[in-house]
Amino acid sequence: MKFVDEAFIDIAAGDGGNGCVSFRHEKYKEFGGPNGGDGGRGGHVFAVADVNLNTLVDFRYSRRHEAKRGQHGMGSDMFGAAGDDIVLKMPVGTIITDAETGEVLYELLVPGEMVTIAKGGDGGFGNMRFKSAINRAPRQKTPGWPGDKKSLKLELKVLADVGLLGMPNAGKSTLISAISNARPRIADYPFTTLHPNLGVVRVGPEQSFVVADLPGLIEGASEGAGLGHLFLRHLQRTRLLLHVVDLAPFDEGVDPVAQAKAIVGELKKYDAGLYDKPRWLVLNKLDMVASDERAARVKDFVKRLRFKGPVFEISALTREGCEPLVQAIYQHVKAQQVAEQPPVDVDPRFA
């Protein structure tokens, strides 16, 4: 399935039905009085967060969504039926924005969450509504009210606890396949990953976290170079960033330190909030470094990068060092989840 994380749609709720002018006609009742019913309301447009979806591709090719209008009122005191509602299923993590003003209207963050994105118009009044002591035979009615019409921008930001970032061919896809149930495409050339991949890492019974693997970044990504800039938005909801570095590049002329600094620079240019997120250094492909050279190479790399955070040495291919990394990530994510929970008011008598 094609991964699409942005779409523009036009929605229109149904108009309300018109009220009816009618009078009761029965034998031996010459002046039966008004009996025109109200029109029915127009259909609403709802959006619901569906856990079975992970792309906005359906809205890329189907842009117009209209609910049915309400039925007109009828005689014999009969009100019109309400128009049918429509429900638009969207992935969890979708942001719904007014395309004209840029105002964020809704964020679908909870599976099954449903919001009304366009309200149907109310039905018009029939002439029975205008009957009074001095107006026994009203001929007034009102038309139905129009439904909401909006142009919306849909933007998907995947919900993941941990995001992987790094240069192309740094081993991010191999890492996510080694620690999670994700099976991304893996090859020995750069830009193998063309869209985000999500994987669930199982640490123990009812203990897990979600990892997102994004296309590799290159220098100039924040200005549009390469593919990674298209997906940097998916890192904004993560609790932790893992900066994966290829410690043994095939090209001897490539400096891993310069590449790592370039990635950090791109994060800062794109979003200061993303740059300030907790970020750990994951030095990958140690299986390609001689065992007696590993310690010196790692020490030299960290010293030249001037990195102050946690550093992990792994080989995603052989899974060496992956288990300590997974355990540390889980403890960090769990601690942040606890910190984000709102405080619970406790009765001082039971404190």
C-alpha positions in Angstrom: 0.0 0.0 0.0 1.3 3.4 -0.9 2.2 5.5 2.2 0.6 9.0 2.0 0.8 11.3 5.1 -0.8 14.4 3.7 -4.1 15.1 1.8 -6.6 17.8 1.1 -10.3 17.2 1.1 -13.6 19.1 0.8 -16.5 18.1 3.0 -20.1 19.2 3.0 -22.7 18.4 5.6 -26.2 18.0 4.4 -28.6 20.9 4.3 -31.8 20.8 6.4 -35.1 20.0 4.7 -37.7 22.7 4.1 -40.7 23.1 6.2 -44.2 22.3 4.7 -47.4 24.3 4.3 -50.3 22.0 4.6 -53.8 22.0 6.1 -55.9 19.1 7.5 -58.6 18.0 5.0 -61.1 15.6 6.7 -64.8 15.0 6.1 -67.0 17.2 8.3 -64.0 19.3 9.4 -64.1 22.4 7.2 -61.4 24.2 9.1 -59.0 21.4 10.1 -56.1 23.7 10.7 -52.4 23.6 9.7 -50.5 20.3 9.8 -47.3 21.0 7.8 -44.3 19.3 9.4 -40.7 20.4 9.9 -37.9 19.4 7.6 -35.3 16.9 8.7 -31.8 17.9 9.7 -29.0 17.4 7.2 -26.4 14.6 7.7 -23.3 15.2 9.8 -19.8 14.4 8.7 -17.7 12.5 11.3 -14.1 11.5 11.5 -13.0 8.4 13.5 -9.6 7.1 14.4 -9.1 3.6 13.0 -6.2 1.5 14.2 -6.3 -0.6 11.1 -5.2 2.3 8.9 -1.7 3.7 8.6 -2.0 6.0 5.5 -4.1 8.7 4.1 -4.0 7.2 0.6 -7.8 6.9 0.4 -8.2 10.7 0.7 -5.6 11.4 -2.0 -7.9 10.0 -4.7 -11.3 10.8 -3.1 -11.4 14.5 -2.2 -15.1 15.4 -2.1 -17.3 14.0 0.7 -20.9 15.1 1.0 -23.6 14.0 3.5 -27.2 13.7 2.4 -29.7 16.6 2.9 -32.7 16.2 5.2 -36.1 15.3 3.9 -38.6 18.0 3.4 -41.6 18.2 5.8 -44.9 16.8 4.8 -48.6 17.1 5.6 -50.4 15.2 8.3 -48.0 16.5 10.9 -45.1 14.4 9.4 -41.6 15.7 9.9 -38.9 14.9 7.3 -36.3 12.2 8.0 -32.8 13.3 8.9 -30.1 12.9 6.2 -27.7 10.0 6.4 -24.4 10.8 8.2 -21.1 9.8 6.8 -18.1 8.6 8.7 -14.6 9.1 7.4 -12.0 6.6 8.8 -8.6 8.0 9.4 -5.4 6.7 10.9 -4.6 7.3 14.5 -2.4 10.3 14.7 -4.2 12.4 12.0 -4.3 16.1 12.4 -7.3 17.9 10.9 -6.6 21.5 9.9 -8.7 24.2 8.2 -7.0 24.5 4.8 -7.9 28.2 4.5 -7.0 29.6 8.0 -4.4 27.0 9.0 -6.2 26.5 12.3 -5.8 23.0 13.8 -9.4 21.7 14.4 -8.9 18.2 15.8 -6.2 15.6 16.5 -7.1 11.9 16.5 -4.8 10.5 19.1 -7.0 7.8 20.7 -8.1 4.6 18.8 -11.9 4.8 18.2 -12.1 8.5 18.9 -14.9 10.2 16.9 -15.3 13.9 16.2 -17.9 15.9 14.3 -16.0 17.8 11.6 -19.1 19.2 9.8 -22.6 19.7 11.3 -25.7 19.2 9.2 -28.2 22.1 8.9 -31.3 22.1 11.0 -34.6 21.5 9.3 -37.0 24.4 8.4 -40.3 24.9 10.3 -43.6 23.9 8.9 -46.7 26.0 9.1 -48.0 24.1 12.2 -45.2 25.9 14.1 -46.8 29.3 13.4 -50.3 28.5 14.6 -51.6 30.9 17.3 -54.8 32.2 18.7 -54.8 35.1 16.2 -53.3 33.2 13.3 -55.4 30.1 12.9 -54.4 29.4 9.3 -50.7 30.3 8.9 -49.1 29.9 5.5 -45.6 30.6 6.7 -42.8 28.1 6.5 -39.0 28.4 6.6 -36.3 26.8 4.5 -33.8 24.4 5.9 -30.5 25.8 7.2 -27.4 25.0 5.2 -24.9 22.5 6.4 -21.2 23.2 7.1 -18.9 23.2 4.2 -15.1 23.1 4.8 -11.8 22.6 3.0 -9.5 20.5 5.2 -5.9 19.5 5.3 -5.2 16.1 6.7 -1.7 15.4 8.1 -0.6 12.1 9.5 2.1 12.0 12.3 2.7 8.4 13.3 2.4 7.6 17.0 5.7 6.0 18.1 7.7 6.1 21.3 11.1 5.9 19.6 12.3 7.3 16.3 15.4 6.2 14.4 17.3 8.8 12.5 20.6 8.7 10.6 22.2 8.8 7.2 21.1 6.4 4.5 22.5 2.9 4.9 23.3 3.4 8.6 21.5 0.2 9.4 18.3 1.6 10.8 16.1 -0.9 8.9 18.3 -3.8 10.1 18.0 -2.5 13.7 14.2 -2.3 13.7 14.0 -5.8 12.2 16.3 -7.1 14.8 14.4 -5.7 17.8 10.8 -5.6 16.6 8.2 -7.4 14.5 8.7 -5.0 11.6 10.1 -6.5 8.4 11.2 -3.5 6.2 13.1 -3.8 3.0 16.8 -4.2 3.5 19.5 -3.9 0.9 23.2 -2.9 0.5 22.5 0.5 -1.1 21.2 3.8 0.3 17.6 5.0 0.3 16.2 1.5 0.6 13.6 2.8 3.0 11.1 5.0 1.1 8.4 5.5 3.8 8.2 5.1 7.6 8.0 1.6 9.1 6.6 1.0 12.5 7.6 -1.9 14.7 6.4 -3.1 18.1 9.2 -4.2 20.5 8.1 -6.8 23.0 10.1 -6.5 26.2 7.9 -8.8 28.4 4.3 -9.6 29.1 2.3 -6.4 28.6 5.6 -4.5 28.2 6.3 -3.0 24.8 7.0 0.2 22.9 6.8 1.3 19.3 9.7 2.2 17.1 9.5 4.3 13.8 12.1 3.8 11.1 12.3 6.8 8.7 14.1 7.3 5.4 17.7 8.3 5.8 18.6 12.0 6.1 21.3 13.8 4.2 22.7 17.2 4.5 20.3 19.8 3.3 17.2 17.7 4.2 15.5 20.6 5.9 15.6 22.5 2.6 14.2 19.6 0.7 17.2 17.4 -0.3 16.7 13.7 -0.3 13.6 11.9 1.2 14.0 12.2 4.9 12.7 15.8 5.2 9.3 14.6 4.0 9.0 12.4 7.1 10.7 14.4 9.8 7.2 15.4 11.1 6.8 11.8 12.3 9.5 12.2 14.9 7.7 15.1 16.6 5.5 12.8 18.7 8.3 10.5 19.8 9.6 10.4 23.3 13.2 9.4 22.3 15.4 9.7 19.3 18.0 7.1 18.4 20.8 8.5 16.3 22.1 5.5 14.4 25.7 5.9 13.0 27.6 3.6 10.7 30.9 3.3 12.4 32.4 1.3 9.5 31.4 3.0 6.2 32.4 1.3 3.0 33.9 4.5 1.6 37.1 5.2 3.6 36.8 8.9 2.6 33.6 9.3 4.6 33.9 10.8 8.0 31.1 9.4 10.4 31.6 12.3 12.7 30.9 14.9 10.0 27.8 12.9 8.9 26.5 12.8 12.5 27.0 16.5 12.9 25.1 17.1 9.7 22.2 15.1 10.9 22.1 17.1 14.2 22.2 20.3 12.2 19.3 19.3 10.0 17.2 18.6 13.1 17.9 22.0 14.5 17.0 23.7 11.3 13.8 21.8 10.8 12.4 22.1 14.4 14.0 23.4 17.6 11.6 21.2 19.6 12.7 18.1 17.7 16.4 19.1 18.3 15.7 19.4 22.1 14.2 15.9 22.4 16.2 13.2 24.3 18.7 11.8 21.8 20.9 8.7 22.3 23.8 7.7 20.1 23.8 4.2 18.7 27.0 3.1 17.1 26.2 0.4 14.6 28.1 -2.2 12.5 30.7 -3.0 15.1 30.9 -6.5 13.6 32.8 -4.9 10.7 35.4 -3.5 13.1 38.3 -5.6 14.4 37.7 -6.4 18.1 41.0 -4.9 19.2 40.1 -1.6 17.4 36.5 -1.1 18.7 37.2 0.6 22.0 39.7 3.1 20.4 37.4 3.8 17.5 34.3 4.4 19.7 36.3 6.6 22.1 37.7 8.7 19.3 34.2 9.1 17.7 32.5 10.2 20.9 35.4 12.6 21.7 35.3 14.3 18.3 31.5 14.5 18.3 31.5 15.9 21.8 28.4 13.9 22.6 27.2 14.0 26.2 24.3 11.6 26.2 24.0 7.8 26.4 26.1 5.9 23.9 25.4 2.3 22.9 27.6 0.0 20.8 25.7 -2.6 18.8 25.7 -4.8 15.7 22.2 -4.9 14.3 23.2 -7.7 12.0 24.4 -10.1 14.7 22.2 -8.5 17.4 25.2 -7.9 19.6 24.4 -5.2 22.2 20.7 -5.0 21.1 19.2 -6.4 24.3 20.8 -3.8 26.7 19.6 -1.1 24.3 16.0 -2.4 24.3 15.9 -2.6 28.1 17.3 0.9 28.5 14.8 2.3 26.0 11.8 0.6 27.7 12.8 2.0 31.1 13.2 5.5 29.6 9.8 5.3 27.8 8.1 3.9 30.9 9.5 6.7 33.1 8.2 9.4 30.6 4.8 7.8 30.4 4.5 7.9 34.2 5.7 11.6 34.2 3.1 12.5 31.6 0.2 11.1 33.5 -1.9 13.9 35.2 -1.8 14.0 39.0 -4.6 12.2 40.8 -6.4 14.0 43.6 -6.3 12.0 46.8 -8.5 12.6 49.8 -6.2 13.7 52.6 -8.0 11.4 55.0 -6.7 8.4 53.0 -3.3 9.8 52.0 
